[in-house]
């Protein structure tokens, strides 16, 4: 075993004596050892800080209200929440929720309006989201994306966010952004965001107007940090062809903005994150109607946007895993980096502009030196674990990299959570 792997194994062993949480197993097929066939009953039954392990399957939406929980999807499986949403609300300071390995296809509310795939609202604690996708309804292309409303610390890593249409009533609304943040703070690492597609106009007595595509992200009185990944506005769709003597066709849909800052006090920083405007849709060649306008990569109505000219640093870990299995920790930095892996027993939230990122572990972290990275910038650790007594409980370890670049900058990298099941 390499020295770094030995050090991490020792930290795992030491961590086995820290706070452990009860495991509730959810499987839509039922069976031995399964507590529930849906996630919401497990959420209701779980105690503060418990772990809900969800096996491969399709599930309805769920709400976590004022409770620390870990909801982790089976490694290698697909845990899908279909045509509904996940809501995390009312977390107090000191509480946290981890959603890991869960895919959501948003849908319609009872009022036929699109709803975000994930909604975080009124949270003073930490909402941590990893290795998931938050998409529109596959059947209706409505909803989707992530909305943050009045939440102080929402962290997303290695996630895909896609906005869908706003719903059926009223018609003609702009498409959803992939990420909408109002009065909140979001930190993104290696996430890809794309606003909703904007349909072109159809046939009316005149040229039917197209729909504005969604922005990649809209910020209102908020803070956003993004490292790696991409942020893109949605593309506008083509206008309809002429359909009668009174119907000349439709205008193309307008492209969405990549990043849109709305209000004073809004700040956005990006590190190695391309921001792209959506393109306007064309009018039909046989139509006298207009093509849609292109979006803007970064639209600043008020506030401050600052790109940082450094490379992003990535991290991932195999999770959740059973104790006794071998875990892998993989990452990519910049060649010549001197890298440390920070390991803690609790998540944290501290914006550190001088370190070009957000510290997502608590301050009681254990630093493990990984050494000097090769020109490729890649590293990989394989770490065996040992059974952790007692059985039926989970251990959570929160990981993040920090790199000293060859040019002298100190850069916080991405984060990952190891959920160890016993």
ABEGO torsion letter per residue (X at the ends): XBAAAAAAAAAAAAAAABBBBBBBBBBAAEEBGBABABAAAAAAABBBGBBBBBBBEBBBBBBBBGBBBBBBBBBGBBBBBBGBBBBBBGBBBGBBBBBBGBBBBBBBBAAGBBBBABBBBGBABBBBBBGBBBBBBAAAGBEEEBBBBGBABBBBBGBBBBBBBAEAOBBGBBBBBABBBBGBBBBBBGBBBBBBBBBBBBBBABBBBBBBBBBABBBBGBBBBBBEEBBBBBBBBBBBBBABAABAEBBBBBBBBABBBABBGBBBBBBGBBBBBBBBBBBBAABABBBBBBBBABBBABEBBBBBBBBBBBBBBBOBBBBGBBBBBBBBBBBGBBBBBBBBABBBBBBBAAAGEBBABBAABBBBBAEBBBAAGBBBBBBBBBBBOBBGBBBBBBBBBBBBBAAGBBBBBBBBBBBBBX
